[in-house]
Amino acid sequence: MALTNVLLLSQIAGYLVGFILSLCIIVPMSLHQEEFNGHCLLFSHGEWQENGQLLVSWAPRAYCDYVIVVGVLMFLVCCIQIYRLSMFMYKGIDSSFLSAFLEAVGCILLCGLAVSAAVMVTLGFMTWCQNIVERFPSCEDAAGQIIDIKDNITTSGFYIEIGSTQFGAWATFATWVGLAVFSTIKVCRYHQLENIQVSMYRERQRLVNESGSPTTQDGRSTPPIDIVQ
């Protein structure tokens, strides 16, 4: 029971961290799209003009939309799991083997989504910054500068917004790896308990069979013969 409580508390704490980190993905990325007038800077590139403006070839906004969708999915899963596991803790019970197995599979899938979103943000941001540093000393120095009047974008917060999203994505990936480990431990524990129960059942059946045999009752291999006089 103690191990069960530790695992439940660890999972609840992990989902709370995942809940907070999912907001670090959703909020800044949504603000970025709003400030960039619906455009997404991930994997976008362009050429600097003589007037100091950047002629941007915008990448599909699906890159940013994908990151937001992954963040929303994690947000919903964390909310459901926090409520569900809190009820288990309150009632003093735990999930079934099937539920724990599905939870472990779900955590592994979300690990894949998290790492794909993190890699996408990192590489996409690097592509954008490669253009920016052609004019500015660093990508951060371009924040707040008027670099694209034509597309009516606001650059005041893009660096901290994408940076926060990048941090949130990688931290979320690490969190889901931990949750996957906790879920796998729970599945292994259920499997171990099942093996112990099966072994105890077989041993009990063996003892019952031995106690019911003639050899056990009389200490002889053949039943006694009554002699009729």
VENWO-V345210 format. One record per residue. RES is the residue in one letter. PSI is psi as a letter, one per 40 degrees, with the letter a starting at -180 (* if undefined). Layout:
# VENWO-V345210
res:RES psi:PSI
res:RES psi:PSI
This chain:
# VENWO-V345210
res:M psi:d
res:A psi:d
res:L psi:d
res:T psi:d
res:N psi:d
res:V psi:d
res:L psi:d
res:L psi:d
res:L psi:d
res:S psi:d
res:Q psi:d
res:I psi:d
res:A psi:d
res:G psi:d
res:Y psi:d
res:L psi:d
res:V psi:d
res:G psi:d
res:F psi:d
res:I psi:d
res:L psi:d
res:S psi:d
res:L psi:d
res:C psi:e
res:I psi:d
res:I psi:d
res:V psi:d
res:P psi:d
res:M psi:d
res:S psi:d
res:L psi:d
res:H psi:d
res:Q psi:d
res:E psi:d
res:E psi:d
res:F psi:e
res:N psi:f
res:G psi:e
res:H psi:i
res:C psi:h
res:L psi:e
res:L psi:h
res:F psi:e
res:S psi:i
res:H psi:i
res:G psi:a
res:E psi:h
res:W psi:h
res:Q psi:i
res:E psi:d
res:N psi:e
res:G psi:e
res:Q psi:i
res:L psi:h
res:L psi:g
res:V psi:h
res:S psi:g
res:W psi:h
res:A psi:i
res:P psi:h
res:R psi:e
res:A psi:d
res:Y psi:d
res:C psi:d
res:D psi:d
res:Y psi:d
res:V psi:d
res:I psi:d
res:V psi:d
res:V psi:d
res:G psi:d
res:V psi:d
res:L psi:d
res:M psi:d
res:F psi:d
res:L psi:d
res:V psi:d
res:C psi:d
res:C psi:d
res:I psi:d
res:Q psi:d
res:I psi:d
res:Y psi:d
res:R psi:d
res:L psi:d
res:S psi:d
res:M psi:d
res:F psi:d
res:M psi:d
res:Y psi:d
res:K psi:e
res:G psi:f
res:I psi:a
res:D psi:i
res:S psi:i
res:S psi:i
res:F psi:d
res:L psi:d
res:S psi:d
res:A psi:d
res:F psi:d
res:L psi:d
res:E psi:d
res:A psi:d
res:V psi:d
res:G psi:d
res:C psi:d
res:I psi:d
res:L psi:d
res:L psi:d
res:C psi:d
res:G psi:d
res:L psi:d
res:A psi:d
res:V psi:d
res:S psi:d
res:A psi:d
res:A psi:d
res:V psi:d
res:M psi:d
res:V psi:d
res:T psi:d
res:L psi:d
res:G psi:d
res:F psi:d
res:M psi:d
res:T psi:d
res:W psi:d
res:C psi:d
res:Q psi:d
res:N psi:d
res:I psi:d
res:V psi:e
res:E psi:d
res:R psi:d
res:F psi:i
res:P psi:d
res:S psi:i
res:C psi:d
res:E psi:d
res:D psi:e
res:A psi:e
res:A psi:h
res:G psi:e
res:Q psi:i
res:I psi:h
res:I psi:e
res:D psi:g
res:I psi:d
res:K psi:d
res:D psi:e
res:N psi:f
res:I psi:i
res:T psi:h
res:T psi:e
res:S psi:d
res:G psi:e
res:F psi:d
res:Y psi:d
res:I psi:d
res:E psi:d
res:I psi:d
res:G psi:d
res:S psi:d
res:T psi:d
res:Q psi:d
res:F psi:d
res:G psi:d
res:A psi:d
res:W psi:d
res:A psi:d
res:T psi:d
res:F psi:d
res:A psi:d
res:T psi:d
res:W psi:d
res:V psi:d
res:G psi:d
res:L psi:d
res:A psi:d
res:V psi:d
res:F psi:d
res:S psi:d
res:T psi:d
res:I psi:d
res:K psi:d
res:V psi:d
res:C psi:d
res:R psi:d
res:Y psi:d
res:H psi:d
res:Q psi:d
res:L psi:d
res:E psi:d
res:N psi:d
res:I psi:d
res:Q psi:d
res:V psi:d
res:S psi:d
res:M psi:d
res:Y psi:d
res:R psi:d
res:E psi:d
res:R psi:d
res:Q psi:d
res:R psi:d
res:L psi:d
res:V psi:d
res:N psi:d
res:E psi:d
res:S psi:d
res:G psi:e
res:S psi:i
res:P psi:d
res:T psi:d
res:T psi:d
res:Q psi:d
res:D psi:e
res:G psi:e
res:R psi:i
res:S psi:e
res:T psi:i
res:P psi:i
res:P psi:i
res:I psi:h
res:D psi:h
res:I psi:h
res:V psi:h
res:Q psi:*
